[in-house]
Amino acid sequence: MRTLDRTEANRRPPVLHREGGKIVGIGHIHESDVKVAYRRWAPVYDHTFGMVAAQGRRHVVEVINQMPRARLLEVGVGTGLSLPDYSPKHEIVGVDLSPEMLEKARERVVEEGLDNVTGLHEMDAGELDFPDNSFDIVVAMFVMTVVPDPEKVMRELSRVAKPGGQVILVNHFSQEEGLRGWVERRMAPFADKIGWRSVFDVDRVMVCDNLSLTERLALRPMGLFTMLRFNKALQSVEQPVAAE
């Protein structure tokens, strides 16, 4: 059997993710692609994508800072751009897959004396090494279009949130119409190169029966990013038992 080389593999049509006959995502990202992409991004992230997302990130942290004191997990903490903006009343734990990004986050914590940041760990968002029901708030900003299996990650976010706690996503969700939709579809085949999916439907994160969507908010600037705020049920949702 002939093995495809890298050039031939790259000529393959992009992977289409369908749900109910609808295309909800284009392109596939492997964990190795993410690590390579963010190794490249780490030295310049704060001054490139970090600046583009800055207003949306601060907008969400403003919302979080109005909440009562909490133990908070930030998944995909990156270089730690959001860490100085959290209220010191919150205890912050951060995780990221990229050791290069985490190195910059740790430097930021030391330089700015962020005593409320109690842990920064290299960790896969799809296999969080925390017990069930560990955090009052679980935040994932600009993560779901990056990870190889967003549905699995969403279930992990739900698992580590306490009953009655909150899961907050900040993400780009694609649109089908207009110039923006056209650009997103043209970028989609290059997901593994740029490190994120430009075509990504909101239905891909609506997979947890024990999470109820309580708020959907278009963020600054110009609504490019959206905040989704979920509440976790106080009791586990019982799954139907198959008849014998």
Backbone bond lengths (Angstrom), bond angles and torsions (degrees), N, CA, C in turn:
res aa  C-N    CA-C-N  psi(-1)  N-CA   C-N-CA  omega(-1)  CA-C   N-CA-C  phi
1 M - - - 1.470 - - 1.524 109.02 -
2 R 1.363 117.30 131.46 1.451 120.88 -178.84 1.523 110.29 -79.31
3 T 1.321 116.95 134.51 1.457 122.42 178.69 1.524 109.82 -93.10
4 L 1.328 116.28 132.54 1.458 120.51 178.24 1.516 110.27 -71.72
5 D 1.331 116.31 133.69 1.460 117.85 172.59 1.520 108.88 -81.86
6 R 1.352 115.15 174.94 1.462 120.68 -174.33 1.535 111.81 -59.68
7 T 1.351 116.65 -39.49 1.462 120.44 -177.68 1.517 110.93 -65.28
8 E 1.354 116.45 -43.92 1.459 120.07 179.84 1.518 111.09 -66.32
9 A 1.343 115.63 -39.94 1.466 119.63 179.85 1.516 110.82 -61.42
10 N 1.336 116.26 -36.85 1.453 119.76 -178.29 1.523 112.24 -70.11
11 R 1.354 117.28 -15.13 1.453 119.99 178.93 1.523 111.98 -84.17
12 R 1.315 117.38 -10.82 1.456 120.17 179.62 1.530 110.01 -61.76
13 P 1.352 116.86 147.32 1.464 118.97 176.10 1.526 110.28 -63.28
14 P 1.343 117.87 149.95 1.460 120.38 -177.93 1.521 112.26 -63.37
15 V 1.330 116.47 149.67 1.457 122.32 177.99 1.524 109.18 -71.41
16 L 1.334 115.93 129.61 1.459 121.38 177.54 1.520 109.29 -103.21
17 H 1.329 117.08 129.56 1.466 122.22 175.99 1.520 107.61 -102.30
18 R 1.332 116.70 118.24 1.456 121.24 -177.02 1.523 110.84 -114.68
19 E 1.328 114.27 149.25 1.462 120.61 175.40 1.517 107.62 -146.53
20 G 1.323 116.18 119.39 1.456 119.73 -177.77 1.511 113.34 60.13
21 G 1.338 116.85 34.45 1.449 121.24 179.82 1.511 114.60 81.02
22 K 1.336 117.50 -1.67 1.463 122.78 -177.74 1.523 109.68 -105.71
23 I 1.331 117.23 137.36 1.457 120.58 174.72 1.526 108.51 -76.29
24 V 1.328 116.71 116.67 1.460 120.93 -178.02 1.526 112.01 -107.25
25 G 1.319 116.88 -7.49 1.459 119.87 177.72 1.508 110.78 -166.84
26 I 1.336 116.03 148.63 1.459 121.69 176.34 1.513 107.89 -128.37
27 G 1.322 115.38 134.31 1.461 119.94 177.76 1.513 111.48 96.20
28 H 1.319 115.81 150.41 1.461 121.91 178.26 1.521 109.49 -124.87
29 I 1.308 115.56 142.24 1.454 120.97 -179.63 1.522 108.55 -122.36
30 H 1.321 117.03 128.13 1.450 121.78 174.25 1.529 109.33 -93.42
31 E 1.338 115.72 155.93 1.462 119.95 179.30 1.524 111.03 -56.69
32 S 1.333 116.57 -37.93 1.467 119.74 -179.95 1.529 110.96 -64.98
33 D 1.354 117.09 -35.31 1.459 120.50 176.70 1.523 110.85 -62.56
34 V 1.333 115.55 -41.10 1.465 119.87 -179.80 1.523 110.50 -62.68
35 K 1.333 116.05 -46.54 1.466 119.64 -178.64 1.521 111.54 -62.31
36 V 1.332 115.99 -43.14 1.465 119.56 -179.94 1.519 110.66 -65.54
37 A 1.336 116.73 -45.28 1.460 120.45 -178.29 1.522 111.01 -60.87
38 Y 1.319 117.76 -44.25 1.464 119.83 -175.37 1.523 112.37 -82.45
39 R 1.323 117.21 -15.97 1.461 118.75 168.15 1.531 109.08 -66.31
40 R 1.335 115.38 -38.10 1.473 119.52 176.80 1.517 111.39 -71.21
41 W 1.335 116.40 -38.78 1.461 120.59 -175.94 1.528 112.98 -73.38
42 A 1.329 117.97 -30.69 1.469 121.64 -169.29 1.530 114.08 -49.31
43 P 1.350 120.59 -46.92 1.463 119.77 -176.56 1.530 114.08 -66.29
44 V 1.354 117.16 -24.94 1.468 119.50 -173.38 1.531 112.64 -120.24
45 Y 1.323 117.74 1.97 1.464 121.42 -171.82 1.524 112.26 -56.37
46 D 1.330 116.98 -46.64 1.460 120.49 -175.20 1.519 112.08 -59.85
47 H 1.327 117.17 -29.31 1.466 121.15 -174.53 1.524 112.35 -102.83
48 T 1.321 117.32 5.97 1.460 121.03 178.31 1.528 108.58 -122.38
49 F 1.344 117.41 -99.22 1.459 120.07 -179.12 1.525 111.30 -61.70
50 G 1.325 117.11 -33.97 1.456 120.04 178.72 1.510 112.59 -56.38
51 M 1.337 116.84 -37.50 1.460 120.91 178.91 1.523 111.21 -73.06
52 V 1.344 116.69 -38.70 1.461 120.60 179.01 1.533 110.45 -60.98
53 A 1.328 116.36 -40.37 1.464 121.68 -174.91 1.521 113.77 -90.95
54 A 1.331 117.58 -1.63 1.465 121.23 -170.73 1.526 112.53 -58.61
55 Q 1.323 117.68 -46.70 1.465 119.73 -176.84 1.518 111.62 -64.51
56 G 1.333 116.65 -42.76 1.451 119.73 178.95 1.516 112.05 -63.95
57 R 1.341 116.11 -40.96 1.457 120.54 179.61 1.536 110.64 -63.09
58 R 1.329 116.76 -46.01 1.468 119.97 -179.98 1.524 111.24 -65.45
59 H 1.326 116.67 -36.17 1.459 121.42 178.25 1.529 110.49 -58.28
60 V 1.338 116.47 -45.28 1.458 120.76 -179.11 1.526 111.42 -68.72
61 V 1.328 116.90 -41.85 1.460 119.63 179.19 1.531 110.60 -63.04
62 E 1.337 117.43 -34.37 1.465 120.35 174.81 1.528 110.65 -59.10
63 V 1.338 115.73 -42.08 1.464 120.32 178.22 1.528 110.33 -63.51
64 I 1.326 116.66 -44.68 1.468 121.24 -178.81 1.527 111.01 -64.64
65 N 1.314 117.22 -38.32 1.464 120.41 -177.47 1.528 113.02 -68.32
66 Q 1.330 117.44 -15.11 1.463 120.79 175.41 1.524 111.89 -83.18
67 M 1.335 117.00 -8.96 1.460 121.67 -179.65 1.524 109.90 -83.68
68 P 1.338 116.91 158.99 1.468 120.14 176.37 1.529 111.34 -61.58
69 R 1.329 115.28 163.55 1.458 121.57 178.86 1.524 110.41 -49.32
70 A 1.355 115.68 135.53 1.462 118.89 -173.50 1.520 110.49 -148.86
71 R 1.334 114.96 158.75 1.462 121.90 167.10 1.522 106.34 -94.92
72 L 1.317 116.54 120.90 1.458 122.06 -168.65 1.518 110.75 -121.51
73 L 1.321 116.17 136.30 1.458 122.57 173.19 1.518 108.84 -109.63
74 E 1.339 117.20 123.64 1.458 120.70 172.36 1.526 108.14 -104.60
75 V 1.316 115.42 113.94 1.458 122.66 179.14 1.531 108.32 -91.57
76 G 1.330 116.30 128.17 1.455 119.79 -173.54 1.513 111.13 78.55
77 V 1.320 116.43 45.46 1.470 121.54 -175.16 1.521 111.94 -67.55
78 G 1.338 117.40 -20.83 1.458 120.92 176.05 1.520 113.37 60.34
79 T 1.320 116.33 -132.30 1.467 121.25 -179.98 1.520 112.22 -83.72
80 G 1.336 116.51 5.71 1.463 119.90 176.28 1.515 114.35 80.14
81 L 1.328 117.55 25.50 1.463 119.99 -178.08 1.521 113.19 -58.34
82 S 1.319 117.31 -33.91 1.466 120.15 -177.46 1.522 113.39 -81.43
83 L 1.334 118.17 -18.31 1.467 121.19 -169.48 1.532 113.74 -58.21
84 P 1.343 120.39 -43.47 1.464 118.87 -179.40 1.524 114.05 -67.55
85 D 1.334 117.28 -17.08 1.464 120.28 -175.18 1.519 113.04 -86.95
86 Y 1.327 117.71 -18.21 1.462 119.04 178.36 1.529 110.73 -68.15
87 S 1.320 116.00 143.70 1.465 120.68 174.31 1.529 109.68 -61.61
88 P 1.334 117.60 139.85 1.471 119.60 179.04 1.525 113.78 -64.19
89 K 1.340 117.64 -10.84 1.470 119.05 177.17 1.528 111.35 -69.90
90 H 1.342 117.31 -22.64 1.462 120.98 -178.96 1.528 110.80 -89.03
91 E 1.331 115.69 137.58 1.467 120.84 170.19 1.530 107.75 -88.13
92 I 1.332 116.96 126.26 1.458 121.49 -173.35 1.526 110.32 -114.01
93 V 1.325 115.43 130.27 1.460 123.18 169.42 1.528 106.78 -120.52
94 G 1.344 116.84 134.46 1.462 120.37 -179.44 1.516 111.62 -123.56
95 V 1.332 115.79 147.25 1.468 120.75 174.94 1.527 108.79 -134.09
96 D 1.331 115.28 151.73 1.458 121.02 176.55 1.524 108.20 -157.56
97 L 1.330 115.85 153.72 1.459 120.81 179.33 1.523 112.29 -82.16
98 S 1.332 116.88 -21.41 1.459 121.18 -173.57 1.529 111.93 -95.58
99 P 1.330 118.49 114.75 1.466 119.78 178.15 1.527 112.14 -65.07
100 E 1.332 117.16 -30.38 1.466 119.52 179.32 1.528 111.14 -67.49
101 M 1.323 116.47 -39.68 1.467 120.22 177.14 1.529 110.51 -67.27
102 L 1.336 116.67 -42.52 1.456 120.61 -179.22 1.527 111.98 -63.82
103 E 1.312 117.09 -34.75 1.467 119.99 177.67 1.528 110.64 -59.02
104 K 1.321 116.04 -41.63 1.463 119.96 178.75 1.526 110.89 -69.63
105 A 1.334 117.12 -35.52 1.463 120.59 177.86 1.530 110.71 -64.31
106 R 1.331 116.92 -41.87 1.470 120.42 179.43 1.526 110.83 -65.17
107 E 1.325 116.07 -38.83 1.469 119.40 176.99 1.531 110.24 -62.28
108 R 1.320 116.84 -39.39 1.462 121.15 179.64 1.527 111.14 -64.47
109 V 1.321 116.69 -41.71 1.462 121.04 -179.80 1.531 110.60 -61.20
110 V 1.336 116.38 -43.80 1.470 120.90 -179.84 1.523 110.77 -67.94
111 E 1.330 116.73 -46.99 1.466 120.64 -176.16 1.523 112.04 -63.69
112 E 1.339 116.79 -34.62 1.458 119.58 -175.87 1.527 112.53 -101.45
113 G 1.333 117.36 3.29 1.458 120.68 176.02 1.517 113.62 59.70
114 L 1.316 116.95 47.09 1.469 121.60 -175.94 1.525 110.14 -86.17
115 D 1.318 115.73 83.19 1.464 121.69 -175.24 1.526 113.09 -68.01
116 N 1.332 116.92 -19.49 1.471 119.51 -178.98 1.522 112.64 -82.71
117 V 1.334 116.85 -5.55 1.475 120.26 174.27 1.524 107.09 -89.06
118 T 1.323 116.49 107.82 1.466 120.88 -171.37 1.523 113.72 -99.99
119 G 1.339 117.92 -4.85 1.462 119.25 178.27 1.511 111.73 -170.74
120 L 1.342 115.74 138.81 1.463 122.77 172.61 1.527 106.34 -133.12
121 H 1.329 116.68 117.72 1.460 120.87 -169.39 1.531 111.50 -127.92
122 E 1.331 116.04 142.01 1.455 120.91 171.18 1.524 107.75 -78.86
123 M 1.331 116.12 119.58 1.463 119.02 -171.06 1.525 109.89 -159.56
124 D 1.318 115.56 145.99 1.455 123.39 176.14 1.532 108.78 -81.43
125 A 1.322 116.75 125.47 1.469 120.63 -178.68 1.521 112.10 -62.39
126 G 1.328 117.55 -22.40 1.453 120.89 178.90 1.511 114.01 -85.91
127 E 1.339 117.09 -6.67 1.470 122.38 178.47 1.525 108.43 -143.09
128 L 1.314 116.11 70.20 1.456 121.39 -176.94 1.520 110.27 -71.21
129 D 1.315 116.17 129.53 1.464 121.92 -175.97 1.523 110.42 -91.50
130 F 1.339 115.26 56.98 1.463 122.50 176.83 1.520 108.38 -132.47
131 P 1.328 117.05 149.47 1.471 119.20 175.85 1.523 111.41 -65.08
132 D 1.327 115.19 161.64 1.469 120.25 172.93 1.529 109.62 -56.29
133 N 1.330 115.99 149.25 1.466 122.82 170.24 1.528 112.87 58.10
134 S 1.342 116.88 47.03 1.470 120.90 -173.70 1.529 114.16 -95.59
135 F 1.358 118.03 -24.05 1.459 119.78 -169.21 1.531 111.26 -129.77
136 D 1.339 114.84 144.50 1.467 120.79 175.92 1.526 111.18 -72.69
137 I 1.338 115.84 -36.54 1.462 122.06 -179.16 1.526 107.89 -133.73
138 V 1.320 116.40 133.13 1.468 121.75 173.82 1.533 107.09 -121.04
139 V 1.323 115.95 122.83 1.462 121.65 -175.43 1.527 108.79 -118.72
140 A 1.326 116.44 135.18 1.463 121.55 173.36 1.528 107.34 -132.80
141 M 1.322 116.10 105.75 1.461 121.09 -177.64 1.523 110.02 -105.08
142 F 1.334 115.27 122.95 1.469 122.02 176.94 1.537 111.45 59.23
143 V 1.321 116.19 40.43 1.462 122.28 -174.56 1.524 112.39 -111.61
144 M 1.328 118.02 -41.59 1.456 120.31 -165.20 1.526 113.50 -67.09
145 T 1.323 118.70 -26.67 1.462 120.58 176.70 1.520 111.97 -82.30
146 V 1.318 117.43 -4.49 1.463 122.83 -176.50 1.522 111.91 -99.24
147 V 1.328 117.18 -36.74 1.461 120.73 -170.85 1.530 111.45 -76.29
148 P 1.354 117.99 149.76 1.468 121.01 -179.58 1.520 113.93 -62.88
149 D 1.350 117.62 -34.66 1.465 121.33 -174.40 1.529 109.15 -132.21
150 P 1.337 117.89 83.22 1.468 119.97 -175.13 1.520 113.68 -62.92
151 E 1.321 117.81 -31.80 1.461 119.52 178.77 1.525 110.90 -64.71
152 K 1.320 116.71 -42.30 1.462 121.02 178.05 1.530 110.80 -64.01
153 V 1.313 116.32 -41.36 1.466 120.19 178.66 1.525 110.46 -62.77
154 M 1.328 116.31 -42.71 1.462 119.40 -179.50 1.527 110.99 -59.76
155 R 1.317 116.63 -39.17 1.474 119.60 179.17 1.528 111.12 -68.11
156 E 1.331 117.26 -33.49 1.459 120.47 176.73 1.526 111.39 -68.65
157 L 1.322 117.48 -39.72 1.465 120.57 176.99 1.529 109.80 -59.87
158 S 1.325 115.76 -42.83 1.459 120.45 178.92 1.527 110.89 -65.18
159 R 1.319 116.48 -41.50 1.477 120.48 -176.32 1.525 112.02 -60.92
160 V 1.339 117.34 -42.60 1.470 119.39 -174.41 1.522 112.60 -85.81
161 A 1.341 117.96 -8.82 1.464 120.54 174.74 1.526 109.87 -77.73
162 K 1.319 115.82 142.66 1.465 120.06 177.78 1.523 110.46 -71.98
163 P 1.338 118.07 150.68 1.464 119.82 171.25 1.528 109.99 -55.44
164 G 1.308 117.03 131.73 1.453 121.05 -175.07 1.519 113.37 85.21
165 G 1.333 116.65 -5.92 1.452 121.07 179.72 1.524 112.05 -83.27
166 Q 1.329 115.21 -174.09 1.456 120.03 -174.80 1.526 111.63 -124.96
167 V 1.309 115.56 144.59 1.465 123.43 170.17 1.526 106.24 -117.28
168 I 1.320 116.23 125.52 1.463 121.28 -176.57 1.519 108.96 -122.74
169 L 1.320 115.72 124.62 1.467 121.86 176.25 1.521 109.57 -109.70
170 V 1.318 115.25 143.36 1.463 121.68 166.84 1.514 105.87 -125.95
171 N 1.331 116.01 123.93 1.449 117.74 -173.92 1.517 111.64 -159.36
172 H 1.313 113.64 162.20 1.459 121.95 168.63 1.520 107.74 -88.88
173 F 1.320 116.66 126.39 1.456 121.34 173.61 1.524 107.59 -116.86
174 S 1.319 116.09 133.12 1.457 120.34 -171.18 1.524 111.40 -74.65
175 Q 1.335 114.42 160.63 1.449 120.58 174.09 1.527 108.78 -125.23
176 E 1.331 115.32 154.21 1.452 120.02 -174.69 1.520 112.61 -89.39
177 E 1.323 117.43 -24.46 1.449 120.71 -171.74 1.527 111.91 -101.15
178 G 1.330 115.37 163.11 1.452 122.23 167.91 1.520 114.91 75.23
179 L 1.330 113.89 -176.77 1.464 121.38 -178.12 1.517 111.38 -61.59
180 R 1.335 116.40 -41.71 1.465 119.39 -178.98 1.526 110.46 -60.85
181 G 1.334 117.84 -44.12 1.458 120.92 178.81 1.522 111.69 -61.74
182 W 1.337 116.57 -39.70 1.464 121.09 178.91 1.522 110.50 -62.64
183 V 1.341 117.09 -45.79 1.458 121.66 -179.89 1.528 110.47 -63.17
184 E 1.336 116.79 -43.28 1.468 120.64 -179.48 1.521 111.30 -59.85
185 R 1.326 117.34 -42.40 1.465 120.14 -179.24 1.527 111.64 -68.35
186 R 1.321 117.17 -34.14 1.471 119.93 178.54 1.524 111.53 -70.99
187 M 1.320 117.68 -30.72 1.464 121.39 179.39 1.517 112.80 -79.37
188 A 1.337 117.34 -22.19 1.462 122.55 -169.48 1.524 115.19 -53.60
189 P 1.353 120.45 -41.91 1.465 118.87 -177.61 1.526 114.53 -64.98
190 F 1.321 117.10 -12.48 1.463 120.69 -176.73 1.531 112.27 -101.11
191 A 1.329 116.66 20.41 1.468 121.04 -176.65 1.524 112.55 -54.82
192 D 1.355 116.50 -41.73 1.457 118.95 -176.90 1.525 111.94 -70.27
193 K 1.342 117.42 -22.07 1.469 120.52 -179.49 1.526 111.73 -83.62
194 I 1.347 116.20 -43.82 1.467 119.34 -176.63 1.525 112.08 -86.65
195 G 1.355 116.92 -15.30 1.458 120.15 174.81 1.513 114.96 90.58
196 W 1.338 118.55 8.18 1.471 120.40 176.68 1.527 109.54 -157.08
197 R 1.350 115.62 158.29 1.448 121.93 -178.77 1.529 110.18 -91.87
198 S 1.308 117.26 128.46 1.466 120.06 176.97 1.527 111.36 -83.01
199 V 1.346 117.22 -26.16 1.466 121.19 175.64 1.517 108.36 -104.47
200 F 1.336 115.58 111.65 1.467 120.48 -175.14 1.518 107.85 -153.51
201 D 1.322 116.43 114.60 1.458 121.87 -175.70 1.526 110.92 -89.70
202 V 1.317 115.74 145.73 1.464 120.88 -177.17 1.525 112.09 -62.04
203 D 1.332 117.97 -23.79 1.468 120.20 -179.39 1.525 112.28 -61.02
204 R 1.323 117.66 -22.61 1.468 120.27 -177.30 1.523 112.67 -69.90
205 V 1.333 118.07 -14.90 1.468 119.52 177.86 1.532 111.81 -106.26
206 M 1.325 117.10 0.01 1.461 120.79 -179.71 1.524 109.33 -94.75
207 V 1.325 117.04 64.21 1.464 120.72 -170.90 1.525 113.56 -122.39
208 C 1.314 118.59 -0.21 1.474 120.91 -174.83 1.522 110.16 -111.09
209 D 1.335 116.27 116.87 1.465 120.41 -179.38 1.519 112.66 -66.12
210 N 1.332 117.19 -23.58 1.465 119.19 -177.16 1.540 112.48 -92.51
211 L 1.331 117.27 7.24 1.463 121.29 175.76 1.525 109.79 -113.60
212 S 1.327 115.80 127.66 1.460 121.41 177.49 1.523 109.28 -110.02
213 L 1.321 117.05 126.73 1.464 121.13 178.22 1.518 109.16 -72.22
214 T 1.326 116.86 119.85 1.460 121.93 -177.84 1.528 113.30 -109.73
215 E 1.331 117.23 -18.09 1.462 119.17 -179.62 1.522 109.54 -155.37
216 R 1.324 114.53 138.07 1.468 121.48 171.99 1.521 106.58 -129.75
217 L 1.331 116.34 119.66 1.464 121.14 -170.95 1.523 110.33 -132.87
218 A 1.350 116.23 123.52 1.460 121.08 173.39 1.528 108.24 -74.74
219 L 1.325 116.09 130.62 1.462 120.98 -171.83 1.524 112.12 -100.57
220 R 1.302 114.33 158.58 1.456 120.04 170.83 1.532 109.23 -66.32
221 P 1.358 119.47 146.03 1.467 126.69 -5.38 1.521 111.33 -93.32
222 M 1.307 117.66 142.25 1.471 124.99 169.28 1.514 114.19 61.15
223 G 1.321 117.53 20.26 1.457 119.76 176.91 1.506 115.33 66.51
224 L 1.348 117.63 23.38 1.461 120.19 179.21 1.522 111.45 -64.42
225 F 1.342 115.77 -31.46 1.454 121.12 -179.74 1.525 109.06 -119.49
226 T 1.318 115.56 155.02 1.466 121.92 -176.55 1.512 110.04 -126.08
227 M 1.332 116.18 137.57 1.460 121.16 171.52 1.518 108.92 -97.49
228 L 1.334 115.84 128.53 1.457 122.45 171.12 1.514 107.79 -113.41
229 R 1.323 115.75 127.15 1.472 121.24 -177.50 1.529 108.79 -117.47
230 F 1.339 115.56 121.26 1.457 122.04 -177.87 1.528 109.95 -115.10
231 N 1.317 116.58 146.22 1.460 122.77 168.68 1.528 108.89 -106.26
232 K 1.329 115.43 136.12 1.463 119.73 177.41 1.520 109.57 -88.76
233 A 1.322 115.68 135.90 1.461 120.92 -178.63 1.519 111.01 -58.87
234 L 1.330 115.64 147.52 1.462 120.38 179.39 1.516 111.67 -69.86
235 Q 1.325 116.85 -27.72 1.461 121.78 177.52 1.511 109.06 -121.62
236 S 1.323 116.06 150.77 1.459 121.00 178.46 1.513 110.81 -62.82
237 V 1.323 116.28 140.56 1.460 120.99 175.94 1.521 108.23 -78.45
238 E 1.316 116.05 121.15 1.464 119.35 -178.72 1.518 110.50 -75.90
239 Q 1.326 116.62 131.25 1.443 122.21 177.83 1.531 109.34 -83.06
240 P 1.356 118.62 141.67 1.472 120.03 179.10 1.516 111.55 -61.74
241 V 1.330 116.08 141.46 1.451 122.21 -179.82 1.529 108.76 -93.31
242 A 1.320 116.05 127.95 1.466 120.10 -178.88 1.531 109.97 -66.70
243 A 1.325 115.32 141.42 1.467 119.91 178.33 1.518 109.46 -68.55
244 E 1.321 115.16 142.29 1.475 119.87 178.97 1.521 110.30 -78.71
